[in-house]
């Protein structure tokens, strides 16, 4: 069952402080989330009992969220991948605030995806908002200007009371923070499943752009250099925050730990962005770190550990919103919109001048030393004296037991292919209408219309397109593309294949727009690591993702692990969200996701098999999950992506649209292609599969629905043959209905009514 210990509250920290000063009193290390052996190790490292501040610092930095103590042993394999993209070597990778890759023309892109799941359950608006704020600060810490955000979301059943509680607040938080920052939201997902009830997933991603020479890393070097804290004041919000809350399970009635969720101020963050970028341009910053999870505990220890190894700080210099905060609370606070910089003494006046220009408070709180120790004082008294690496990087590493669960064979044997299926044309038509109205396949504009997708004027593609795309250079039209994907049902059926399918879909979605996939960031959301079945899912997903990245030739630049995502004994579907970033030389040659004119020829690229297990059809119509997920063929995915890029890059742009087939299969792709511009289609699916139901609703992967101008289909078929990709001409665009020859004809007005009604009816 879930751990129901209370969060580190003021009374708890007072007890810690009292115990630290009384050698005869036991320290309440368990109340801070530490295990007995971890507490013993801290005493061994220090050669004494820790002070209250040291105990607080170790507790947050050794939490699951900050230390990755259960996942490190599996994540290290990503570092074994070639550290280069199809363009060249990575500029920064795993271990930095965010990955940075070369995209050509002297530009680089920083991108990353992170989770803010548990805080968003406790306080939906602020949890989601500060998730966006945190990922944006990771990007600016690399020296990049943020240019876009994405938001992969997961919720419980749409009609559940708790979903109706959290969803509006989460969406408002994502939109409110990002809109105030002036960042377009260009991608993401909204998925519903019963396992996310009581444990929604709020993953947030950000893309930033920089020149190669502007790259900054998080380290504190140079004895005598000054340590500056700048941005918002430190308050009591977020004490323990995500570092503790994301490191325990939820019980059946709510979160096991309820620390104060961070409170965001996007207008302060906007000032912080502009101030930081000007500080970089003025070349007055030697090292920099944002203050996210674990706050000052993280920033001081990580900067010192990655630098010369020593730092001395005066904690009473930290600007406070609440003067009653104790040193332990200041160290644990996760108040938002704060950064820490290392500055040479000769540059401090210029640094402060720039901060004053942007009305950003900045205070020198310490200096870099060569002692190899992190020393922190509070009104002249030393409250922290630790080797910083032991806090930031040398925390516990668990070899959690993992084993393939006994129920996995039974689950995989229960294939959806044996379920009753529609046979007549009218039954096929009814199934299509039922699926397009289902929460996972319906129109998501109730959500995406709350996001500004076009602010800054450089958005090329955004929801509901397969991928988001933004222009980087207005003169050359260089651009980048991003897609995030994961089907948790596939990962439940086979976590190794499920992770590969997530990567393949994101890779394919980037390619449909005409971009070249370059690199991966991930957000690995799983249940409790103390469950051997969950750890097996995690280990298999990591292995699958690593093997797939190796075959596709894309490195993992970094990411996030979120564990303990479960309510009581119910773990979420294993959800390894994968973000793929791509580059396109000329965004004017991008391929849209839907056709807009009548008389174009519709062609299906790829092969269709009878693959229905884990499908939306099985989920919606039968409430069924069993069997094996669709087979992934990574060599075929590479060939398909190469074909799409070549077809897009041709002078005339051979493709008029390209839309990948995933959830809902060919039927859903046809619906979305037709409804985007209300231009219908007539198709013959006889050549796709013998059974029209399989042709329409199979979720075989490695497939894309494309259109070309009338008369160009032969050129496309020939190009596809050269790439080894099967191509089937299905029919023609036009009319006001979706017609499947010999089976049914559905008016677009009727399909659109079904597709658009679901979220407004539930959410208002």
ZIVEN-V194237 format. One record per helix or strand. SS is the DSSP state (H for helix, E for strand). FROM is the first residue (numbers start at 1). LEN is the number of residues. Records with the same first field share a line. If there is no record, write none. Layout:
SS=FROM-LEN  FROM-LEN
//
This chain:
H=10-11  29-4  36-11  52-10  64-4  72-9  117-6  124-17  161-21  194-3  212-3  241-5  266-16  295-12  315-3  327-6  345-13  388-5  407-7  416-3  425-12  445-4  488-6  495-18  532-21  587-3  616-7  634-16  665-11  692-6  713-11  748-16
E=84-1  89-4  99-6  107-9  145-11  184-9  201-11  226-6  234-1  250-2  254-2  287-4  310-5  320-1  338-6  362-8  374-5  381-6  459-3  468-4  479-7  516-10  555-8  566-2  570-2  575-10  601-5  655-6  681-3  704-5  727-7  737-4  744-4
//
